[in-house]
Amino acid sequence: MNNLITYKSAKELDILSQEKYLIPSLSLMESAARCFYSAIKDKLINSKLTIFVAGSGNNGADSLAVARMAYCDGIKNINIYFVPGHQSKENKVQYDICKALEIPFTDNLDSELIVDGLIGVGFSGELSQEKRNIVDGINKANYIISIDCPSGLKEDGNSYCVKANETITFGYEKVAFYIGSNINYVGKITTLNPSFPLTSISLSDNYRRISYSDINLRKIDDREYKNKKGHVAIVGGSKEYSGAVRLSERAVFKCGAGLVTVFTSPEIYEVVANENLSPIVKKFEDLQSSNSYDSLLIGPGLTDLSGEEVIKLINLFNSKCVVVDAGAIKLLGENCNAISDNSNIIITPHLGEFRALLATLNIDSSNTLTSLIAVSKALKGATIVLKSSITIIYQKGMFYFLNEPNPALGVAGSGDVLAGLIACLKDPIQGVLLHSLAGRSAHERFGFFTCEELIDEVGRIR
Ligand SMILES: NC(=O)C1=CN([C@@H]2O[C@H](COP(=O)(O)OP(=O)(O)OC[C@H]3O[C@@H](n4cnc5c(N)ncnc54)[C@H](O)[C@@H]3O)[C@@H](O)[C@H]2O)[C@H](O)CC1
């Protein structure tokens, strides 16, 4: 798990390094520029002309410092494109050095390689038209390397910004990289530590990037009997969507559960009961107690229950893990007040379902992270798994991001499998990681795949 930080915290890190740990600002900047220069030196040598874009803040100062290091190292095919404004004191120092060294300045952005130091984590609000024109000019280059973050990258998505091929960021990756479609503007990410005393500073930020190395599935003992391996109740299925509940059920078994009971619509009871040999199959009305079950998954293919009926079942499992997916998610909004306190709900919406939920709950949708907090609060502290090419999990005040895009996972039934895994493991992070890893492995094995193949891959990995 890696920390991610907001722009505000990145600035705090800078200030703490200077004020508490007495590292001079120019010394941090020198280290930042030095490690940045080492990382891009080969590209500078091989470029006919590199333009260093420098704004008037410390991001611009970094750009000036890197340009100076390259120049002093004998790389003369560089120009500086300086954007005047209210200059920080470090910027003034770096600017004066570049002028004294007579490094050429230009007002032309035509170049195959651009180092983008227009604005870093000091960015707020919107870019002026003048800055947008500069961003457009930068974006015409063949290759762009952004310092710390692409200039103009907003923390709430919807950015008008530099589209970098690479971003070399200082200290920690920034949360902004993983919001909305921002990742498309960041390019390859490298994280360098200039000399921030990272291990001495405890950040209050609640953002983590998760990866496959965080997979930590409960080991199933050799002698474990089916009752010990977990019993999952699944409520779902309708005449229109009879496959969803079956995919969830198979995913639960392949994930290691010993027992699954499916509660389904009377209309498809025969189909589900006859075509599936492993689960116990019952009708919706038969679910009267949570006693025999470890968790509940409600929603796959569900169309025939009312909001009141869904909430009643969720509340029945009040003290246990409840995963709410697909057809049940849309019923939550209008009935959220009826959800019991202290429930352990995990909802798994895709972006469309999440937007619909925001509309029903009358929550502002302009900032993904704040809207996740608001939805969780409205649903009595629910955990939210927001599914997209970057999955965001919001749980108990923490945000977890998984950035493992896989076009093959965007296939009918993929969400039913994920919901099944989370219900079986009773852990959204482990469920999301296992689903993603199985998707990657299935993609390598089959190319594009069906969910039956994905489920088999879950069994192999588990
Ligand atoms: N020791 C250090 O100082 C280190 C700094 N690093 C680098 O510093 C930047 C952060 O620098 P800061 O001066 O705080 O801010 P920026 O340069 O990112 O931006 C300020 C600059 O941008 C202008 N601005 C802000 N918002 C807008 C807007 N909406 N439209 C137009 N212009 C805007 C503002 O007016 C200022 O001129 C960090 O990213 C690092 O690159 C290193 O971390 C090393 C140590």
The ligand as a Tripos MOL2 file, in Angstrom:
@<TRIPOS>MOLECULE
LIG
   45    49     1     0     0
SMALL
NO_CHARGES

@<TRIPOS>ATOM
      1 N1         11.5500   23.5060   -1.2120 N.am      1 LIG1
      2 C1         10.6860   23.6650   -2.0990 C.2       1 LIG1
      3 O1         10.1460   24.7090   -2.1760 O.2       1 LIG1
      4 C2         10.3440   22.5700   -3.0190 C.2       1 LIG1
      5 C3          9.3830   22.7660   -3.9750 C.2       1 LIG1
      6 N2          9.0750   21.8820   -4.9060 N.pl3     1 LIG1
      7 C4          8.2170   22.2600   -6.0060 C.3       1 LIG1
      8 O2          7.3580   23.3090   -5.6040 O.3       1 LIG1
      9 C5          6.0980   23.1180   -6.1510 C.3       1 LIG1
     10 C6          5.1010   23.8800   -5.3750 C.3       1 LIG1
     11 O3          5.4940   25.2140   -5.4940 O.3       1 LIG1
     12 P1          4.5650   26.4640   -5.1250 P.3       1 LIG1
     13 O4          5.3700   27.6670   -5.2730 O.co2     1 LIG1
     14 O5          3.9490   26.2290   -3.8140 O.co2     1 LIG1
     15 O6          3.4380   26.4030   -6.1690 O.3       1 LIG1
     16 P2          3.4520   26.2000   -7.7540 P.3       1 LIG1
     17 O7          4.7200   26.5810   -8.3610 O.co2     1 LIG1
     18 O8          2.9570   24.8330   -8.0020 O.co2     1 LIG1
     19 O9          2.3030   27.1840   -8.2010 O.3       1 LIG1
     20 C7          2.2590   28.4820   -7.7660 C.3       1 LIG1
     21 C8          2.1300   29.3550   -8.9660 C.3       1 LIG1
     22 O10         1.0300   28.9400   -9.7340 O.3       1 LIG1
     23 C9          0.1410   29.9910   -9.8570 C.3       1 LIG1
     24 N3         -1.2310   29.4760   -9.9070 N.ar      1 LIG1
     25 C10        -1.8490   28.7560   -8.9790 C.ar      1 LIG1
     26 N4         -3.1150   28.4910   -9.3800 N.ar      1 LIG1
     27 C11        -3.2420   29.0620  -10.5920 C.ar      1 LIG1
     28 C12        -4.3160   29.1600  -11.5170 C.ar      1 LIG1
     29 N5         -5.4910   28.6180  -11.2470 N.pl3     1 LIG1
     30 N6         -4.1270   29.8130  -12.6720 N.ar      1 LIG1
     31 C13        -2.9660   30.3750  -12.9470 C.ar      1 LIG1
     32 N7         -1.8880   30.3370  -12.1110 N.ar      1 LIG1
     33 C14        -2.0570   29.6820  -10.9480 C.ar      1 LIG1
     34 C15         0.4080   30.8670   -8.6580 C.3       1 LIG1
     35 O11        -0.0070   32.1620   -8.8960 O.3       1 LIG1
     36 C16         1.8950   30.7530   -8.5290 C.3       1 LIG1
     37 O12         2.5590   31.6020   -9.4220 O.3       1 LIG1
     38 C17         5.9450   21.6500   -6.1820 C.3       1 LIG1
     39 O13         4.9670   21.2220   -7.0990 O.3       1 LIG1
     40 C18         7.3400   21.2060   -6.5680 C.3       1 LIG1
     41 O14         7.4840   21.2110   -7.9720 O.3       1 LIG1
     42 C19         9.6610   20.5510   -4.8130 C.3       1 LIG1
     43 O15         8.7220   19.7650   -4.1450 O.3       1 LIG1
     44 C20        10.9760   20.5170   -4.1070 C.3       1 LIG1
     45 C21        11.0070   21.2580   -2.8560 C.3       1 LIG1
@<TRIPOS>BOND
     1     1     2 1
     2     2     3 2
     3     2     4 1
     4     4     5 2
     5     4    45 1
     6     5     6 1
     7     6     7 1
     8     6    42 1
     9     7     8 1
    10     7    40 1
    11     8     9 1
    12     9    10 1
    13     9    38 1
    14    10    11 1
    15    11    12 1
    16    12    13 2
    17    12    14 1
    18    12    15 1
    19    15    16 1
    20    16    17 2
    21    16    18 1
    22    16    19 1
    23    19    20 1
    24    20    21 1
    25    21    22 1
    26    21    36 1
    27    22    23 1
    28    23    24 1
    29    23    34 1
    30    24    25 ar
    31    24    33 ar
    32    25    26 ar
    33    26    27 ar
    34    27    28 ar
    35    27    33 ar
    36    28    29 1
    37    28    30 ar
    38    30    31 ar
    39    31    32 ar
    40    32    33 ar
    41    34    35 1
    42    34    36 1
    43    36    37 1
    44    38    39 1
    45    38    40 1
    46    40    41 1
    47    42    43 1
    48    42    44 1
    49    44    45 1
@<TRIPOS>SUBSTRUCTURE
     1 LIG1         1 GROUP 0 **** ****
